[in-house]
Amino acid sequence: MKSRAILNLMFVAIVALGVAVPAIAQDSAQAPQAGAPAPAAQQTARVAAGRKQKISGVVISREADKMIVRDINGSDVAVTVSGATKISEKKANPFRSAKNYPVTALLRGLEVEVEGRGDSSGVMVAEKIKFTDDDFGVARSLDSRVAPVETRVTTTEGRVDTAENRLTAAEQNAQRLSGQLEELAAVANTARGGAKAAQETADQALAASKANSADIQATNDRISAIDNYEAKQNITVNFKVNSAVLSDEAKMALDEIATQAKAEKGYLIQVTGFASADGTEAKNRALSERRADAVKRYLAEHDIPLHRMINPFGFGELKPVAENNTREGRKQNRRVEVAILVNKGLTASR
């Protein structure tokens, strides 16, 4: 009777183990792999203590009283902003007074001219900061596009942290089950008078564990790619001089890419506008934005949801694909580039 009771206990434990292991695999299937370490930040250039210096560059990082300015040579300079710092407009019109700006106007992406002196820690203490009104407008536009994207990235990171916690819990459960399996093998060996049956049970459990590990790894690979996008299709449409009107040829190309996008899963459409160097920088920047907006509106008429399209952005004369000193080169630079970005995590094989 005692031997039969032991065998019944062993049977109940095996059934419980068979139910628990698939549950662990299902919970772990949604956990991402740990991310790779972030790349090291670029070192900032030091300014000698007491030395007066003037730099021109772009604000790439902004805190309450400090910012990082990357100059035209690619060097990063740490700049401290105090209550004595004068922030004003770098005006082109000599017949009016320059505007004064609050410290909150120092946005990322703003092109600035900074005059100041180095302190004992090698940081430049700003005395004067100047920038044009046009550059301030561009920086505000860029900030309005970047902030929502950063919010979405932060939300995604929160979901990844939750998945990692679930994976840790699953690993702890697996360790507990491993200990229970060892105890079960000992009971089976004692009850049946040998190790053969216990070894067979352990072999079966090990095989099931390996199969579950392969499934978990495959799922982790899909989750780790959830924020990775790759360009599935790229096209370029061109415009006439000073025009943001789509030609018939451009519309045909956009018709085709809209059809292809609807057939994809987890896609985004990126629209970026450009201009040749035919006019002023400010005019070309505005013209490139109108061209990008014209493409976005045309795609929306094809029932492409607005949340699938990244906010269009105009680079103006920046990033030319050909020389602007030839007629053919300027024709190539008057363009809008459209790319279908496909989410790797959602399109990976299940």
C-alpha positions in Angstrom: 0.0 0.0 0.0 2.8 2.4 0.8 4.5 1.7 -2.5 1.2 2.3 -4.4 0.7 5.7 -2.6 4.2 6.7 -3.6 3.5 5.8 -7.3 0.3 7.8 -7.2 2.1 10.8 -5.8 4.7 10.5 -8.6 1.9 10.4 -11.2 0.3 13.5 -9.9 3.7 15.4 -9.9 4.4 14.3 -13.6 0.9 15.6 -14.7 1.5 19.0 -12.9 4.9 19.3 -14.5 3.5 18.6 -18.0 0.9 21.5 -17.4 3.4 24.0 -16.0 6.2 23.7 -18.6 4.0 24.9 -21.6 2.6 27.7 -19.5 6.1 29.0 -18.9 6.9 28.8 -22.6 3.8 30.8 -23.4 4.6 33.5 -20.9 8.2 33.7 -22.0 7.2 34.0 -25.7 6.5 37.7 -25.3 9.8 38.6 -23.5 12.5 40.5 -25.5 16.2 39.9 -25.4 18.3 42.3 -23.4 19.4 45.2 -25.6 23.0 45.7 -26.6 25.0 48.4 -24.6 24.5 52.0 -25.8 27.5 53.5 -27.7 29.7 55.8 -25.7 28.9 59.6 -26.0 31.3 61.8 -28.0 33.8 63.7 -25.8 33.2 67.5 -25.5 36.0 69.9 -26.4 37.5 71.8 -23.5 37.8 75.6 -23.4 40.8 77.0 -21.5 39.9 78.8 -18.3 39.5 82.5 -18.8 39.9 82.2 -22.6 37.4 84.2 -24.7 36.1 82.1 -27.6 33.4 82.4 -30.3 31.9 79.3 -31.9 29.1 78.7 -34.5 27.2 75.4 -34.7 24.0 73.5 -34.0 22.5 72.7 -30.5 22.4 68.9 -30.3 21.6 68.6 -26.6 19.7 70.9 -24.2 19.2 70.9 -20.4 18.0 73.5 -17.9 21.2 75.6 -17.8 23.5 73.7 -20.1 23.6 72.7 -23.8 26.0 71.0 -26.2 26.9 72.8 -29.4 28.5 70.9 -32.3 30.6 73.3 -34.5 31.2 73.1 -38.2 34.3 70.9 -37.6 32.2 68.3 -35.8 33.6 69.1 -32.3 31.1 69.2 -29.4 31.4 72.1 -26.9 29.6 72.2 -23.6 28.0 75.7 -23.0 26.6 77.0 -19.7 23.7 79.5 -19.9 23.3 81.9 -16.9 21.0 84.7 -16.1 23.6 87.1 -17.4 23.7 85.5 -20.9 22.2 87.8 -23.5 20.1 85.8 -26.1 19.2 87.9 -29.1 18.4 87.8 -32.8 21.2 87.7 -35.4 19.3 90.1 -37.7 19.9 90.8 -41.4 17.9 94.1 -41.4 20.0 97.0 -40.0 17.0 99.3 -39.8 15.2 97.6 -36.9 16.1 96.5 -33.4 17.2 92.9 -32.8 14.7 90.7 -30.9 15.5 89.3 -27.5 14.6 85.7 -26.7 14.1 83.7 -23.5 16.3 80.8 -22.6 13.5 78.4 -23.6 14.2 79.4 -27.2 17.4 77.4 -27.2 16.0 74.3 -28.9 17.8 71.3 -30.3 18.6 71.7 -33.9 19.0 75.5 -33.6 22.0 77.1 -35.4 23.6 79.5 -32.9 26.6 81.8 -32.6 28.0 81.7 -29.0 30.5 84.1 -27.4 31.9 83.4 -24.0 34.8 82.3 -21.8 36.0 79.0 -20.4 35.6 78.2 -16.7 37.9 76.0 -14.5 36.2 72.8 -15.7 36.7 73.5 -19.4 33.0 74.5 -20.1 32.3 77.7 -22.0 30.2 80.2 -20.0 28.0 82.0 -22.6 28.0 85.8 -22.6 26.1 86.2 -25.9 24.0 83.8 -28.0 22.7 84.9 -31.4 20.6 83.1 -34.0 18.4 84.2 -36.9 14.6 84.2 -36.7 14.5 81.8 -39.7 16.7 79.3 -37.9 14.5 79.6 -34.8 11.4 78.8 -36.9 13.1 75.7 -38.3 14.2 74.5 -34.8 10.6 74.9 -33.5 9.3 72.9 -36.4 11.9 70.2 -35.8 11.2 70.0 -32.1 7.4 69.6 -32.8 8.2 66.5 -34.9 10.9 65.0 -32.6 9.0 65.2 -29.3 6.1 62.9 -30.3 8.6 60.3 -31.6 10.6 60.4 -28.4 7.4 59.8 -26.5 6.6 56.7 -28.6 10.1 55.4 -28.0 9.8 55.8 -24.3 6.5 53.9 -24.3 8.1 51.1 -26.3 11.0 50.9 -23.9 8.5 50.6 -21.0 6.8 47.6 -22.8 10.2 46.0 -23.4 11.1 46.4 -19.6 7.8 44.7 -18.8 8.5 41.8 -21.1 12.0 41.4 -19.6 10.4 41.1 -16.1 8.1 38.4 -17.4 11.0 36.5 -18.9 12.9 36.7 -15.5 9.9 35.3 -13.7 9.6 32.5 -16.3 13.3 31.6 -15.7 12.7 31.5 -11.9 9.8 29.2 -12.5 11.9 27.0 -14.7 14.6 26.7 -11.9 11.9 25.7 -9.4 10.6 23.1 -11.8 14.1 21.8 -12.3 14.5 21.2 -8.6 11.1 19.5 -8.5 12.2 17.2 -11.3 15.2 16.1 -9.4 13.1 15.2 -6.4 10.6 13.4 -8.6 13.5 11.3 -10.2 14.6 10.3 -6.6 11.1 9.2 -5.6 10.7 7.2 -8.8 14.0 5.4 -8.3 13.1 4.4 -4.8 9.5 3.3 -5.6 10.4 1.2 -8.6 13.7 -0.2 -7.3 15.9 1.3 -10.1 17.1 4.3 -11.9 15.9 3.3 -15.4 12.4 4.7 -15.2 13.7 7.9 -13.5 16.3 8.4 -16.2 13.7 8.0 -19.0 11.5 10.6 -17.3 14.4 13.0 -17.0 15.4 12.4 -20.7 11.8 13.2 -21.8 11.7 16.4 -19.7 15.1 17.5 -21.1 13.9 17.0 -24.7 10.8 19.0 -24.0 12.9 21.8 -22.3 15.1 22.0 -25.4 12.1 22.3 -27.7 10.6 25.0 -25.5 14.0 26.9 -25.4 14.1 27.0 -29.2 10.5 28.4 -29.3 11.4 31.0 -26.7 14.6 32.0 -28.6 12.6 32.4 -31.9 10.0 34.6 -30.1 12.7 36.7 -28.4 14.3 37.4 -31.8 11.0 38.7 -33.2 10.4 40.9 -30.1 14.0 42.3 -30.2 13.3 43.5 -33.8 10.0 45.2 -33.0 11.5 48.7 -33.3 13.7 47.9 -36.3 12.5 49.1 -39.7 14.1 48.5 -43.1 13.4 50.2 -46.4 11.3 47.9 -48.6 10.9 50.3 -51.5 12.3 53.7 -52.4 11.3 56.1 -55.1 12.2 59.7 -56.1 9.8 62.2 -57.7 11.1 65.4 -59.2 9.6 69.0 -59.6 10.0 72.0 -61.8 11.8 75.1 -60.7 10.0 76.9 -57.8 7.1 74.4 -58.1 5.5 72.0 -55.6 3.0 70.7 -58.1 3.1 67.0 -58.8 3.6 66.0 -62.5 1.6 63.2 -64.1 4.8 61.0 -64.0 5.2 61.7 -60.3 1.5 60.7 -59.6 2.0 57.4 -61.5 5.0 56.6 -59.3 3.1 57.5 -56.1 0.1 55.4 -57.3 2.4 52.4 -57.5 4.0 52.9 -54.1 0.7 53.4 -52.4 -0.6 50.1 -53.8 2.5 48.3 -52.6 2.4 49.9 -49.1 -1.2 48.6 -48.5 0.1 45.0 -49.1 2.7 45.3 -46.3 2.3 44.7 -42.5 3.6 47.0 -39.9 4.8 49.7 -42.4 5.5 53.4 -42.3 6.0 55.8 -45.2 8.8 58.4 -44.9 8.5 61.5 -47.0 11.5 64.0 -47.3 11.6 67.0 -49.6 14.7 68.8 -51.1 15.4 71.8 -53.3 18.2 72.9 -55.6 20.3 76.0 -54.9 18.2 78.3 -57.2 17.1 80.7 -54.5 17.8 81.7 -50.8 18.2 79.1 -48.2 15.0 80.1 -46.4 13.0 80.0 -49.6 14.4 76.6 -50.6 13.7 75.2 -47.1 10.1 76.3 -47.3 9.8 75.0 -50.9 11.1 71.6 -50.0 8.5 71.4 -47.2 5.7 72.3 -49.6 6.9 69.5 -51.9 6.9 66.9 -49.2 3.5 68.0 -48.0 2.1 67.7 -51.6 3.3 64.1 -51.7 1.8 63.3 -48.3 -1.6 64.8 -49.3 -1.6 62.8 -52.6 -0.9 59.5 -50.7 -3.7 60.3 -48.2 -6.1 60.4 -51.2 -5.1 56.7 -51.7 -6.5 55.9 -48.3 -3.0 55.7 -46.7 -3.8 56.4 -43.0 -2.1 59.5 -41.7 -0.6 57.6 -38.7 1.3 55.4 -41.2 3.1 58.5 -42.6 6.0 60.0 -40.8 5.6 63.8 -40.6 7.1 65.1 -43.9 10.2 67.2 -43.5 12.0 69.6 -45.9 15.8 69.7 -46.0 16.0 72.6 -48.4 19.4 72.7 -50.2 20.9 70.2 -47.8 21.9 66.7 -48.9 22.1 67.3 -52.7 22.4 64.2 -54.9 24.1 66.1 -57.7 26.1 69.3 -58.3 24.1 72.5 -58.2 26.3 74.3 -60.7 24.8 72.4 -63.7 21.3 72.5 -65.0 21.0 68.7 -64.9 22.3 68.6 -61.3 19.8 71.2 -60.1 17.0 69.2 -61.8 17.9 66.1 -59.9 18.1 68.0 -56.6 14.5 69.3 -57.0 13.0 66.2 -55.5 11.0 64.3 -52.9 12.2 60.9 -51.7 9.5 58.4 -50.6 10.4 55.2 -48.7 8.3 52.3 -47.4 9.7 51.2 -44.0 8.7 47.7 -42.9 8.7 46.6 -39.3 11.1 43.6 -38.9 9.5 42.4 -35.7 6.0 42.2 -37.1 6.9 40.6 -40.4 9.3 37.9 -39.0 8.2 34.3 -39.4 6.2 33.1 -36.4 
